[in-house]
Amino acid sequence: NTNFLLSLVYTYQYSTQMPSSKFEPNDDIFDFVIKKANGLKGIVDTNLEIIPNQCIQPKEQRLDKSQIDNQESIPTIDLSNFDDLNVEKSIQEAASKWGFFQIINHGIPIEVLEDLKEAGHKFFELPAEEKVKYYKENVGADESVLLYWSAIGDKDEKVLEWRDSIKHGCNPQNDSNLWPPQTRNQVLEYQKWAKPLAKKLLEVLLKGLNVNEIDESLEPLLMGTMAININYYPPCPNPSITIGCRRHCDVSCITLLLQDDTGGLYVRGTKGDNWIHVNPIKGALAVNIGDSLQIMSNDRYKSIEHCVAVDSSRARISVPLFVNPSLDSVIGPFPQMLKDGEKSVYKQVLFSNYWDYFFSKRPSGKASLDFAKI
C-alpha cells in the first residue's frame, strides 16, 4: 500500500529530525542537551539521581562554602531621589569599592519585572521541539536571538554549567520578531524601561570620572550594543558538585541583573578570597561594573568576579541586561582620567578584539584584563 509506505517514510524522517526527550545513560549528553535543545532541564525531567560526569565541575571551580562571608554584604541604594548628590556619591563609591550594588525604587514597575521572570519560565518549560527553533550552532556577537549553553574546557573534557540561556539582541539591526512569542513582549517592555535607567546610571558613574555627559560620540562607546539574556537554572540533585555559572567578570560597561527570590548569586568580597551572597530583594536590580568600564575608568571602578550556585529543589530565573560598547568602538582610559598626570594602566583596544579574546578565555575571572594592559 503506497500510502502506508509513505506514512512510514514520513514517520521515520520526522522522528529523526525531532529532538528526543528521553535521555539514556549511554546518550551523548552534549547532543541531548545542546543540539536537541532539551537543555539541562531535559536532564532533570528524566528524574536522574546521579549527575552526569560532564556536569561535574572540577573542585577549583565549585563554590567553597567555607569562603562564604555572612558578615559582609554589597550596598543597597535607594534611587527615589536619583539626582541627590549623596545618591550619586553612593553609586560612585559602590562602583569603586565593591563593583556591585543593588538598586531599589528605580522606577521600573514591579509587574514588568514579574512578567519577565514568568516569561522565562514559560519559554524554558516548552517542549524541546519548540525550543530547538532558536538554537544555532555557529553564532556571531550580533545575533537577534540565540538559545545557548556554556560547555567549558577542551573537547574531551568539556563540562556543562547547570544553566539554560536565551539571548535577545536589543540593537537596531536585531529583529524582535525572531524572538520567541513567550518572551518577546515582556523583553521589549522591560527594555523600554531599563535602557533609560542604564543610561542614567552610566551618567552618574561618568560624573565620578569628570566626564560630564553622555553625548552622541560617547553613546556608542558606552551603550552601543545591548543584550537581554534569560537564564534558567533547573533544580539540581547535587548542587555542591556543579555550578550554575562559573566565576567570571562581565565584558560589559555595566550589567543590570534581575533575579528571582531563589538566591544563588555570589560576588567576590573585599578580602579577595571571600564570597558574598547577593540576597534577593523583591523589585530590586543588581548592578555590576564590567571590564569595559574598569578599563575606561583606569581602574577607578572595579569589574568583580561573580558566580552562581544552584538550588536542589527550585528552578531559578535571572535576567541580565548587558550594556556594552559597540564592536567597532575603541576602549581605553578616558582622557579626563589622565589629565593630572595619572599614568594609563591600559592601552587603547578595539572592543571587538577584546570581546573575541574575552570569550576565547571565558570564564577566566580577571585574566582577560591583561589583554588590554600596557
C-alpha positions in Angstrom: 0.0 0.0 0.0 1.6 3.2 -1.2 0.0 5.4 1.4 1.2 3.1 4.2 4.8 3.2 2.9 4.7 7.0 2.5 3.5 7.3 6.1 6.3 5.1 7.3 8.9 7.2 5.4 7.3 10.4 6.9 7.3 8.9 10.4 11.0 7.9 10.1 12.0 11.4 8.7 10.0 13.2 11.3 11.3 11.1 14.2 15.0 11.5 13.1 14.5 15.3 12.9 12.6 15.7 16.2 14.5 16.2 19.4 14.3 13.2 21.7 13.1 14.0 25.2 14.3 10.8 26.8 17.9 10.7 28.0 19.5 7.3 28.2 22.7 6.7 30.2 24.8 6.0 27.0 23.5 9.0 25.1 25.8 11.8 24.1 24.9 14.5 26.7 26.1 17.4 24.6 23.9 16.2 21.7 20.9 15.7 24.0 21.3 19.0 25.9 22.6 21.3 23.2 21.8 20.1 19.7 18.4 18.7 20.5 17.7 21.6 22.8 16.5 19.5 25.7 18.7 21.6 27.9 19.8 20.9 31.5 16.0 21.0 32.2 15.6 17.9 30.0 18.2 16.1 32.1 16.3 17.0 35.3 13.0 16.0 33.8 14.2 12.4 33.3 14.5 12.2 37.2 18.2 11.4 37.0 19.5 10.9 40.6 23.2 10.8 39.5 24.7 13.9 37.9 26.3 13.1 34.5 30.1 13.3 34.6 30.0 16.1 32.0 28.2 18.3 34.6 30.6 17.7 37.5 32.8 20.8 37.9 36.5 20.5 38.8 37.0 21.1 42.5 38.6 24.5 42.0 35.5 25.7 40.0 33.0 24.8 42.7 31.7 27.3 45.3 33.7 26.6 48.5 31.1 27.1 51.3 33.9 27.9 53.8 34.7 31.0 51.8 31.2 32.4 52.1 31.3 35.5 54.3 28.0 36.2 56.0 29.3 39.3 57.7 29.7 41.3 54.5 27.0 42.5 52.1 27.0 44.7 49.0 25.3 48.1 49.3 21.6 48.7 48.5 21.0 52.1 47.1 17.6 53.8 47.1 17.1 55.8 43.8 14.0 57.6 44.9 16.0 60.9 44.7 18.2 59.9 41.8 19.6 63.4 41.4 20.6 63.8 45.1 24.3 64.3 45.4 24.5 61.7 48.2 22.8 59.1 46.0 25.3 59.9 43.2 28.2 59.6 45.6 26.9 56.2 46.9 26.8 54.8 43.4 30.3 56.0 42.6 31.7 54.7 45.9 29.9 51.3 45.4 31.4 51.0 41.9 34.9 51.8 43.3 34.9 49.6 46.4 32.6 46.7 45.5 32.0 46.8 41.8 28.5 45.5 42.6 25.4 47.1 44.3 21.6 46.7 44.4 19.2 49.4 43.5 15.6 49.9 44.7 12.9 52.4 43.8 14.5 52.6 40.3 11.2 53.3 38.6 10.6 50.1 36.7 7.1 48.8 37.6 7.1 45.6 39.6 4.6 44.0 37.1 7.2 44.5 34.3 9.8 42.6 36.3 7.4 39.8 37.4 6.1 39.3 33.8 9.7 39.0 32.6 10.5 36.2 35.1 7.3 34.4 34.3 8.1 34.6 30.5 11.4 32.9 31.3 9.6 30.0 33.0 7.2 29.7 30.1 9.9 29.6 27.5 12.1 27.1 29.2 9.2 24.8 30.1 8.3 24.4 26.4 8.9 21.1 24.7 12.4 20.7 23.2 11.0 20.7 19.6 9.8 24.3 20.2 13.0 25.5 21.8 15.3 23.9 19.2 14.0 26.5 16.6 16.0 29.1 18.4 19.3 27.2 18.6 22.1 27.9 16.2 25.5 26.1 16.2 27.7 28.9 14.9 26.8 32.4 16.0 28.1 35.9 15.9 28.0 38.6 18.6 25.1 40.3 16.8 22.5 37.5 16.7 18.9 38.7 17.2 18.1 35.6 19.3 20.1 32.6 20.4 19.5 29.6 22.7 22.8 28.5 24.2 24.6 26.5 26.8 28.1 27.0 28.3 30.2 23.9 27.7 33.7 24.8 29.1 37.0 23.2 28.6 38.9 21.2 25.9 37.0 18.9 23.5 37.4 15.7 25.6 37.0 17.3 29.0 34.1 19.7 28.4 31.9 20.5 31.4 28.4 22.0 31.2 27.4 24.7 33.6 24.0 23.9 35.1 22.1 26.5 33.1 20.0 27.0 30.0 20.0 30.5 28.5 18.4 32.5 25.7 19.8 35.8 24.4 17.8 38.6 22.9 19.9 41.1 20.9 18.5 44.6 21.7 20.0 46.6 18.9 18.6 48.4 15.9 19.8 45.7 13.5 18.2 42.9 15.6 14.7 41.8 14.6 12.5 41.2 17.7 10.0 39.3 15.5 12.6 36.5 15.6 12.3 36.3 19.4 10.1 33.6 20.9 6.4 34.6 21.4 6.7 33.5 25.0 9.3 36.3 25.8 9.0 38.9 23.0 6.6 41.4 24.5 8.0 41.1 28.0 11.6 41.7 26.9 10.5 44.7 24.7 8.6 46.2 27.7 11.5 45.7 30.1 13.9 47.1 27.5 11.8 50.3 27.2 12.2 51.0 31.0 15.7 49.6 31.5 17.6 51.4 28.8 17.0 54.9 30.2 17.8 53.6 33.7 21.1 52.2 32.4 21.9 55.5 30.7 21.2 57.4 33.9 23.4 55.1 36.0 26.2 55.5 33.4 25.9 59.3 33.5 26.3 59.2 37.3 29.3 56.9 37.1 30.9 59.0 34.4 30.4 62.2 36.5 32.6 60.5 39.1 35.3 60.3 36.4 34.9 64.0 35.5 33.1 63.1 32.2 30.0 65.2 32.4 27.6 63.9 29.9 26.9 61.1 27.5 26.8 62.9 24.2 26.3 61.4 20.7 30.0 60.5 20.5 30.0 58.7 23.8 26.8 56.7 23.5 28.2 54.1 21.1 31.2 53.7 23.3 29.1 53.1 26.5 25.9 51.5 25.3 26.5 50.7 21.6 25.3 47.1 21.9 22.9 45.5 24.4 21.5 42.1 25.1 18.9 40.8 27.5 19.5 37.2 28.4 17.1 35.0 30.3 18.9 32.3 32.4 17.1 29.2 33.7 18.8 27.2 36.4 16.9 23.9 36.9 16.8 22.2 40.3 20.0 20.1 40.8 20.1 16.8 42.6 23.6 17.6 43.9 24.4 21.3 43.8 27.7 21.0 45.7 29.5 19.4 42.7 28.0 21.6 39.9 27.8 25.3 39.3 25.2 27.4 37.5 27.7 29.9 36.3 31.5 29.7 36.9 33.3 32.6 38.5 33.7 35.3 35.8 33.7 39.0 35.2 31.4 40.7 32.6 32.8 42.2 29.4 30.2 45.0 29.6 30.4 48.6 30.7 27.6 47.8 33.2 25.2 44.9 33.7 21.7 45.2 35.3 20.5 41.9 36.7 17.0 40.9 37.7 17.0 37.8 39.9 14.1 35.9 41.5 13.8 35.1 45.2 15.7 31.7 45.0 19.1 33.2 45.6 22.4 31.8 44.5 24.4 34.9 43.1 27.8 35.3 44.9 30.3 38.1 44.4 33.9 38.4 45.5 34.2 40.3 48.7 36.8 43.0 49.6 39.1 40.4 51.3 39.9 38.8 47.9 39.1 35.2 48.6 35.7 35.5 50.3 32.3 35.3 48.6 29.3 37.4 49.5 25.7 36.3 48.7 23.6 38.9 46.9 20.4 38.5 48.9 17.4 38.8 46.6 15.2 41.9 47.3 11.8 42.0 45.7 11.7 44.6 42.9 15.5 45.3 43.2 18.0 45.1 40.4 21.7 44.2 41.0 24.2 46.4 39.1 27.8 45.5 38.4 30.7 47.1 36.6 32.1 45.2 33.7 35.7 45.1 32.3 35.0 47.8 29.7 34.2 50.5 32.3 37.1 49.3 34.5 39.4 50.0 31.5 37.8 53.4 30.7 38.0 54.4 34.4 41.7 53.4 34.5 40.9 51.1 37.4 38.8 53.6 39.4 35.8 51.3 39.1 36.1 47.6 39.6 34.8 44.7 37.5 34.3 42.0 40.1 34.2 38.2 39.8 30.9 36.6 40.5 29.4 33.1 40.2 26.0 31.3 40.6 25.3 28.3 42.8 22.2 26.2 42.0 19.4 25.0 44.3 18.4 21.4 44.9 14.6 21.9 44.8 13.9 25.2 43.0 14.4 26.4 39.5 16.0 29.9 39.4 15.4 32.6 36.8 17.8 35.5 36.3 17.7 38.2 33.6 21.0 40.2 32.9 20.9 43.2 30.7 24.4 43.6 29.3 25.3 47.2 28.3 28.4 47.0 26.0 30.4 49.3 23.7 29.7 48.9 20.0 32.0 46.3 18.4 33.8 49.0 16.4 34.5 51.2 19.4 38.0 51.8 20.8 38.2 51.4 24.5 40.8 52.8 26.8 41.1 55.2 29.8 39.2 58.5 29.4 41.5 61.5 28.7 39.9 63.1 31.8 41.4 60.3 33.9 44.9 61.2 32.7 45.0 64.9 32.6 46.6 65.4 36.0 49.5 63.2 35.1 47.9 59.8 36.2 49.6 57.0 34.3 47.4 55.0 31.9 47.1 51.3 33.1 45.5 50.3 29.8 46.2 50.8 26.1 43.5 51.7 23.5 42.0 48.4 22.2 39.3 47.7 19.6 36.3 46.4 21.6 35.7 43.6 19.0 39.2 42.3 19.7 38.7 42.5 23.4 35.3 40.7 23.0 37.0 37.9 21.0 39.8 37.5 23.5 37.4 37.6 26.4 35.1 34.8 25.0 38.0 32.7 23.9 39.2 32.6 27.5 35.8 32.6 29.2 35.3 32.2 32.0 38.7 33.4 33.2 38.0 35.6 36.2 40.0 38.8 36.0 42.6 37.4 33.5 41.1 39.0 30.4 42.0 42.4 31.6 45.7 41.6 30.9 44.9 41.7 27.2 44.3 45.5 27.5 47.1 46.3 30.0 50.1 48.3 28.9 
